[in-house]
Amino acid sequence: MEEDRAAKGDWTKLSGLGIELAAAVAGFALVGYWWDRHFGTAPWGLVVASGLGIVGGLYNVVRKTLSVSKAAAADAKSDAGDR
């Protein structure tokens, strides 16, 4: 029963990562689009801002995934020590 709760906790911590990645890319792309229209630098503002959104979003995905992985490993280690 405890294993089900631990697995559910991991899933809920990671469930919104895809939306966060898409939001980061979309938000930066909108800023880049605005930059291009305002300063007439098309398409470079959109390209640079989208790249920054991808890098930032992927950084967030990796950071959260590693923290959940470390927490799961620590839980597994403490469970093994209890037995």
C-alpha positions as CSV (number, residue, x, y, z in Angstrom):
1,M,0.0,0.0,0.0
2,E,2.9,2.4,0.8
3,E,4.5,1.6,-2.5
4,D,1.3,2.7,-4.3
5,R,1.3,6.0,-2.4
6,A,5.0,6.6,-3.2
7,A,4.5,5.9,-6.9
8,K,1.4,8.2,-6.9
9,G,3.4,10.9,-5.3
10,D,6.2,10.7,-7.9
11,W,3.6,10.8,-10.7
12,T,1.8,13.9,-9.3
13,K,5.1,15.7,-9.0
14,L,6.0,15.1,-12.6
15,S,2.5,15.4,-14.2
16,G,2.7,19.0,-15.2
17,L,6.2,19.0,-16.7
18,G,4.9,18.8,-20.3
19,I,2.6,21.8,-19.8
20,E,5.4,23.8,-18.1
21,L,7.7,23.1,-21.0
22,A,5.1,24.1,-23.6
23,A,4.3,27.2,-21.6
24,A,7.9,28.3,-21.4
25,V,8.4,27.8,-25.2
26,A,5.1,29.6,-26.0
27,G,5.8,32.5,-23.6
28,F,9.2,33.1,-25.0
29,A,8.0,32.7,-28.6
30,L,5.3,35.4,-27.9
31,V,8.0,37.7,-26.5
32,G,10.2,37.1,-29.6
33,Y,7.3,37.7,-31.9
34,W,6.5,41.0,-30.2
35,W,10.2,41.9,-30.4
36,D,10.2,41.2,-34.1
37,R,7.1,43.3,-34.8
38,H,8.3,46.2,-32.6
39,F,11.9,46.4,-33.8
40,G,11.6,44.9,-37.3
41,T,14.2,42.2,-36.7
42,A,12.2,39.3,-38.1
43,P,12.8,36.3,-37.7
44,W,15.7,36.6,-35.3
45,G,13.7,37.7,-32.2
46,L,11.4,34.7,-32.6
47,V,14.2,32.3,-33.2
48,V,16.3,33.4,-30.3
49,A,13.4,33.7,-27.8
50,S,12.1,30.2,-28.8
51,G,15.6,28.8,-28.3
52,L,15.8,30.4,-24.9
53,G,12.3,28.9,-24.0
54,I,13.4,25.5,-25.1
55,V,16.6,25.6,-23.1
56,G,14.9,27.0,-20.0
57,G,12.0,24.6,-20.2
58,L,14.3,21.6,-20.6
59,Y,16.4,22.8,-17.7
60,N,13.3,22.8,-15.6
61,V,12.3,19.3,-16.7
62,V,15.7,17.9,-15.9
63,R,15.9,19.6,-12.6
64,K,12.5,18.4,-11.4
65,T,13.1,14.9,-12.7
66,L,16.4,14.6,-10.9
67,S,14.9,15.8,-7.7
68,V,12.1,13.2,-7.8
69,S,14.6,10.5,-8.8
70,K,16.8,11.4,-5.8
71,A,13.8,11.4,-3.5
72,A,12.7,8.0,-4.8
73,A,16.2,6.5,-4.3
74,A,16.3,7.9,-0.8
75,D,12.9,6.3,0.0
76,A,13.9,3.0,-1.5
77,K,17.1,3.0,0.5
78,S,15.3,3.8,3.8
79,D,12.7,1.1,3.0
80,A,15.5,-1.4,2.4
81,G,17.1,-0.4,5.8
82,D,13.8,-1.0,7.6
83,R,13.6,-4.6,6.5
